[in-house]
Amino acid sequence: MSDYDGTVVDYGRAVVRDHGVWLTALLSVVVFLGLAAYANVGDVTSALATLNWETFAAVIGLTTVGYGFRFAKWHYYLRRLEVDIPLEASAITFFSGLMMVVTPGKAGEVWKAWFLRKERDIPASKITSVVGAERITDLIALSAMAALGLLVYSRSSLPIVVVFGAIAAGIGLLQWRQASLAVIGRLESLPVVGDYATELERFYESAYRLFRVRPLVVSTLFSLVAWGLEGVALWLVLEGFGLETSVVIGLFVFGLGSVVGAVSMLPGGIAAAEASMVGVLLTFGYPEAVAAAATIVIRVGTLWYAAALGTAVFLTYKATR
C-alpha cells in the first residue's frame, strides 16, 4: 500500500509505546540484576563466564527452529479459515509479530490482525481469532511439559490441573454453538458492543472452526514441538554449566515457568517466569548462581531473541518497501 510508511510504521511505534515495550526491557534488566544480586553477582558472573558460546548458539538455533514450527501453525490456521495470502506475506506478518511477545499476555500480537487488515484487506476479527488460538494451544503445550515433570518427580499437579480444567471448560463452551450464539445475540443488544455485532460474530465463527478436534490436535502438536525445543535448550544450558541434569528437567522448568509467566499477565511474564524457574531449579538442588545464570541465559535466548528477531524482520520489510 502506498500509505505504508505513514500508517503501518507509525502504528508500530504507537503499539511499542502504548504497550510499554521499552519499560518491559528496563524491567527485565532490573529482574536480571535482582537475580544476580540474590545469588551473588560475582558467582553469577563467574557462572556465565564458564558457558561457552557454542551452547548459546545452540539455544538460538533451537529457538529459531521452534519459531519455524510456530509459523507452520500460524499458516495452517490461516488455511483453515481460507485466508489466502502468499507464503512470504504470511511469514513477514508472523515474524514481525514476534516483536510484540514482551507485551502483557502477548496481547500486542494483535498487531498481526491489524497488519493484514491494512496490507491485505482481511477482516481483523478473523486474524484475532488466530492469535487467540495460538496463545491457547501454546498454553496447552507448555502445561503438558510442566505436567510431565510433575508426574516424573511426583510433585503437586494442582496448578496444572487448574489450568487444563480452565482451558477445557473454555473450549467446551466455545464448541457449544447454541449457547455461544445465544450469548452473542444478547451482547448485540447492548450499547457500544452492539456496534461491533458483525465483527463479534465473525470472530466467533472463526474461533469455532479453529477449535474443532482436528485443528486443535494438529496445532497443539506444532506447539509441543516448538516449545519443547526451548525446553531442550534450557537442558543444554544446564549441561553447559557442567552439572548433571536431564531433558525432563529442562522441559519441566521451562514449561512451568512459562505457564506461570503467561498466567501472571505481566509483560513477557517478566519476574513471574524468572522467579518460578529459579525456584524450581533450587528445589532440584542446583546452586543459586547456576539457577540464576541459566534463567538469564534462557530468557535472553528465547524471549528477547524473539523480540529482536521480530523487530529486525519488520525493519527489513519497511526498508525494502
Secondary structure, 3 states (H helix, E strand, C coil): CCCHHHHHHHHHHHHHHHCCHHHHHHHHHHHHHHHHHHCCHHHHHHHHHHCCHHHHHHHHHHHHHHHHHHHHHHHHHHHHCCCCCCHHHHHHHHHHHHHHCCCECCHHHHHHHHHHHHHHCCCHHHHHHHHHHHHHHHHHHHHHHHHHHHHHCCCCCHHHHHHHHHHHHHHHHHHCHHHHHHHHHHHCCCCCHHHHHHHHHHHHHHHHHHCCHHHHHHHHHHHHHHHHHHHHHHHHHHHHCCCCCCHHHHHHHHHHHHHHHHHHCCECCCCHHHHHHHHHHHHCCCCHHHHHHHHHHHHHHHHHHHHHHHHHHHHHHHHCC
